[in-house]
Every structure is written in structure tokens, then in C-alpha cells.
Amino acid sequence: MAKATVEIPDERLVELDGYKDRLGELLLLGLAQIKVHEALYLYKRGLVSFGRASEIAGLSQQELMRQAKADGIQPRWSEKMVKEELE
């Protein structure tokens, strides 16, 4: 297993105190959130299709659609079109 050293500002270290035994899990959850954020950013800017965005995020199109709606991002097509695509 690889090891990494991370520098954390002192004021943030206090926040991590309760998670010392779960830092690996915390890192993976943060990575998953960043992937979703980046995928939706690229989709919102019209740089990738929704299907490609779901691949980047590592989520199904249905789950990414839920995330997009939660972030206030409207799809460039109707829900009917999405259902037809997924069938």
C-alpha cells in the first residue's frame, strides 16, 4: 500500500480530530464528491455529454441526474428523453 504525506493547516486539524481512525474513508468520500462536482461542471459548460459526465463521476446516469437536480443543474433534455435513453 502506498503512503502519502499531507500538510493540513492547524485550524483544520481540529476538525479532523474525530476522524483520525477513518482518514482513508474520509479521503475516498472526498474524492468521490470531487469527481461528481467536476463531472457536473464539465456537463454544465457543455464540454461533455451527460453519459460521459456519468462515466467521469463513476455514477449511473440516474444517480448523476439526482445529483444534478440537487445542485440546481437542469438537464439539456426532458425526463421523458432520459427514460427513453435508459430503456
N, C-alpha and C positions, 0 to 999 in steps of 0.2 A: 504494500500500500504506500502511496506517495504521501509525503508530508509537505505542508506549506506553512510559512510564517506570515502572519497578517498583523499589520500595525493598526491599532484601534485607538482613536482619541480617548483620553481619560474620561471625559464626560459621557461617552457612550459605553465604556466598560462597565459602569454601574448597571446599565440596562441589561447587560448580558449575564450578570451575576447569577441570576436564577436559572440560566440555561447552560451552565458550564458543562454539564454532563450530556448535553444534547446539541452541541455546536455543529456537528456533522449534519444532523437533521435540519437545523436552522439554516445552514448554508444551502442545502438542497432545496428547501422550500423557497428560499430567496431566489435561487437560480430559476426555478420553475416560474415564479412570478415575473422575473425579468424577461424570460422567453415570451410569455404571453404579452407583456407590455410592448416588447419590440415587434412582435408579430402584428399586433393591432395598430401600432404606429405605422408600419410599412403598408398595411392594408388601407388605413385611413388616408394615407398620402397617395394611394393609387399605384404604389410601386410593386405590389404583389397581388395575386388573386386571393380570394378567401380560402380556397383549397390550399394554396401554398402557405398562407398565414397559419392555417391549422397544422401543417407539417412543421413549420418553424416552432410553433408553440408546443408541439407534442401533444396536441389535444384533438379530439374528434371535431368535425365541423359543428356538430350540435353543441358541444361544450364551449367551443370558442364563440359561437353565436350568443350563448348565455353571458359569457364574459364581456363580449362587445356591448350587449344591451345594458349590462350593469355599469359599464363605463360610459354609457350615453352615445355609443357609436352606432349609427344606423347602417344597416347593410345597403349595398347598392342594388338590391333586388328585393322582391317581396318574399314573405314567408312561404307563399304557395310555390314560388320558383325553387326555394331551398328544399321543400318537401319533395318536389318532383325530381330534383337532382339526386337526392339521397335514396330514392326508390330504385 
